[in-house]
Amino acid sequence: MASARRLYRLSLALAGLGTLSVLAIVGTALSHLSLTPPPVAEVLAACGRLLPSELSLAGAVLLGLGGLALIVLVRGVRSALIQARAQVRVHSGLRAAVEHERHGEFVRLFPSSRPQAFCAGLLRPRVFLSATARDRLSEEELRAVLAHEGHHLLRHDPLRLFAARILADALFFVPALHRLEQRYAELAELAADEAAVRAAGSAALASALLKLGASDHPHATVALAPERVDHLCGAPTRWRLETRTLVLSLVGVVGLAGAALFAGVMAGGVRVEVLSVVVQSCMALMLAVPVAAVGALWRRRHGGPRPAR
């Protein structure tokens, strides 16, 4: 489906701009921030000051930008780990799967009491079909389901969605990426439905979807969204990205790139000792801990729902 390809390219273009702005931040921060440990005497005397001393506005901006780049990295790694663990759980539950050839497609057949069909795997995707689904479906219905999942396999949709979700989670200052990732997942299902209709007809696919019913797998064939039903009935597919979301995303990207340029120009030859600033902030941190603890205790006692009268 051409709209799915265009959407994914737009997502990659926005993610590329966001990544370039982060790289600009990293380059600026690395050229002005230092992680050299402070002297012991400074560490001992630092907690007597409430706020860091001798920290210019440019230095504060550089610290903020460096922290932002670190947040982007942590969020990206966290998203990748969460998705990788989910993939491992899926494959660990499919160790008993045996490869079969049906209708020219190689599928992994696994025992399950639930009817399931899905494509999973990042670098080497595979089509998985439960024995219950095989037994319930007619030959034409099975052809439609396998064509649907085979389209996901050929397009490497699991890997595409894996990358899109990492970018959307990491580049949180580009809100359009979350919407684009969700919409691409929807359009990928419609494109796979078109492949199934070409292989076996719309009646066979619709009948298979009804027989399989609901499934809890994220890439299962049987998630019957209203748009998929309309698409099977011949309704045209439309998608659009809200102008406000796109504008906010571009403002975020341009704003961060501008902040990196501003900080680099204003800082000049200034070097900010990051660890020294952290040590000098220990008094503020010690004051913040009890305040946060008191606030949490107050919310626990007074923030709950009040009993109805």
N, C-alpha and C positions, 0 to 999 in steps of 0.2 A: 504494500500500500504506500503510495507516494507521500501521503500526509504524514505517515509514521516516520518515514525517512527524513522529511523536511523538519519535523519536530525534533528528531534526535540531533540533527545537524545544528539546529538553533540552540539546543541545550548544550552541545559541545562548544559552540561559539561563545555563549555566555560564560560557561565554565572556564574557557580559555582566557577570556578577559579577566575574570575573577582571579585565576591563577597567576596571570601576569602582574596584577596589582599586588598580590601576596608576595611574589618574587621581588617586586620593587621594594616592598616593605622590608623583606629579609635582607636584601642588598644594602639598603640604607642603615638598618639596625646593626648589621655585622660590621659596617665600616665605622660605627661610632660607639658601640657598646663593648665593654670589656668584662670578662668573667674572672679577672684576676682576684684571688682571695685578699681581703684587707689585712693589714697588720694586726697582730694580737692586741696591741695597746689600743688600737682604734675599736676593736670589738668590745673590749672591756669598758670603754668610756661611752660607747655609742648609745646604750640604753638610757642614758641620762637625758637624751634629747627626744622630744616628742615627735618631731618631724625631721625628715632628711635635710641636711644643710647644704648650701651651695649647689642646689639643683635648679638649673635654669628652665625656662619654659620649653626651649627646644629639647633639653634633656628629658623633661617629663613626657613630651610628645614621643620621643624616641622609645622610652620605656613602655609607653602605652602601645605603640605600634609593634614592638617586639613581643609584648604579651599577647596581642591579637594574633600575630603569626603563630605563636605557640599554641593558642587555642585552636586555630585552624588545623594545625598538625595533629593535635590530640583528638579532635573530633573526627578527623579523617581516619586515623588509626583505629579509633574505637568503633566506627561504623564498619570498617573492613573486618575487624575481629568478630563483631557480632554476626555479620553475614557469613563469615567463614565457619564459625561454630554452627550456625544453622545448616550450612551445607554438610558439615561433618555429621550432624545428627541425622540428616536425611539419608546419607549414604550408609551410616552405621545400621540403620533400620532396614536396609535393602541388601544386606550381605547374602541373603539366600536367593537373590534374583538370578535367574538363568536366562541367557540370551536366546531369543527365538527370532525366526524370520516370518513375518506376516505381511502379505500384500507388498512384497518388495522392500519392506522396512525392517531393520533389525531393532527389536525391542527387548527390554529387560523385563521378564515376567516374574512377579513376586507374589507370594501368598499373602492374602489379606481378606478379611471378611467384608471390607468396604470396597465399593467400585471406585477405582481411581485410575487416572491417566495424567501424566505430567512429564515435562522435560526438565531435567536437573543436571547440574554439572557445569563448571566454569570453563576450564580449558578443554575438557573432553565431554561435552554434553551427551546425554543418553535419554532415550524415550523409555519411560517406565509404565507398565500396565499391570494392574492387579489381576489375579486369576478370576476373581469375582466379576470384574468388568469384562473380561474375555468371554466368560460364560453367559453373561446377560445380553451381550450385543450380537446383533446379526452381522453377517459378513459385510454388508454395505455400511452399517453403522460403525463397525470396527474400522473399515477403510477410511471413513470420514474422520474418526478420532485420531487415527495414526497419521493422516495427512495434516491435521491440525498441529499435532505435536511435532511432526517432522519439519513443519515450517519454522517452529520455534528453534529446532535444532540447527537447521540450515542458517538461520539468521543469528545464531549464538545469542538468543535473547537473555538467557540467564546471566551471561557475562556482561551484556550491555546494561542490564538493569543493575547488576552489581556495581559497575563503574558509575552509573548515573546516580545511584543512591549515595555512594561515597562522596561524590562531588557535591551533591545537594546538602548532605550533612556537614561536610567540612566548610564549604563556602556559605555559611549561614547568612552573610550579608548580601547574598543574591537570592532573594525570596522566590524569584521566578523559577529557579532550578527545581524546587520541590513540586511545583505545579507541572512543570514540563516532564519530570520523571513519572509522576502519576498518570499524566495524559499519554505518555509513550506506552506505559504498561497497558492502558486501555486500548490504544490503537494497535498494539502488537497482537492483542487477542482478536480484534476485528480482521487484521491481515491474515492471521492463521485460520480464521473462519472462512475467509475467501478461498484459501488453499483447499480447505476441506470441501467446500461447495464445488469447486472445480473437479475434485477427485471423485466425489460420490453424490453430489446434489444436496440442495438445502434441506429436503425432507429427511434424508438419512442423518444429517448432522443434528437437526432439530430433535429427531426421535432419540438419538444417542444422548443428547444433553438431558432430555427428560428422564431417560432410563438411569443415567448415572446419578442424577440428583446433586445435592450440595456436597462439597468437599472442603476440608480445612487446609488443603495444600495451597500455598500462595500462587503457584503457576498451574493449577489444575484446569483442565479443559471445561469443567462443568460449572464454573461460576457464571450463572445466568443473570447478567446485568440487563436492565431494560434496553440499553443502547444496542446490545448484541441481538436481542430479539428484533428490534426495529431494523437493524442492518440485514438480518436474514430475510426480512419481509421486503427488502429493496429500498429502504429509506436511505437517503444520502448521508454521508458522515461529515459533520462539521466540527471544527474546533477553532478556538481562538484564545489568545492570551490576553488577560485583562491589561489595559493600557497602564493602569495605576501600578500593577505589579511589575511590569516591564520597566517603567520609569524609575521606580524605587530601586530596582536592581542596577540599572545603569548609574543612578546617582551614587549608590553604594560603591560600585567599582571605581568610578571616576573620583569620588571623594577620597577613597583610600589611596589611590595613586597620587592625587594631589597632596594629601597629607604627608606621604612619603617624600615627595619632591620638596615640600615646604620644610620638613624637618631636616632633610639633607642640606638644604641651602642655609637655613638658620643656624644649624649646629656648627658648620664650618669645620674647624679642626678640634672641636670639643670631643673628649672621650668621657663617657659615663661609666663609672665603675658600678656595675649592676649589683654585685654582692655587697659592696659598701652601702649602697642605698637600702638594700634589704635589711642589713644589720642595723642601720640607723633608724629603721622603721619599727624596731622591735617594741619600743614603748607604746606606739599606737596599736600594735597587734595585741599586746598584753591588756590594753584597755578595751579592745574590741571583743576579746574572748568572753569576759564576764558579762559585758553588755548583751552579747548575743545569747549567752546562756540564760540570763534573766528574761530576755524577750521570748525565748522558746518556752520557758516555764510559764510565763504569763499567758501565752497563747494556748498552752495545754489546759490551763485552769479556766480561762475565760473565753477562749475562742471557739469552744464547741457549740453545738446546736442547743438552743434553749428549749426546755420542756414546754409543750403546748399547754395553754391554760384552758 
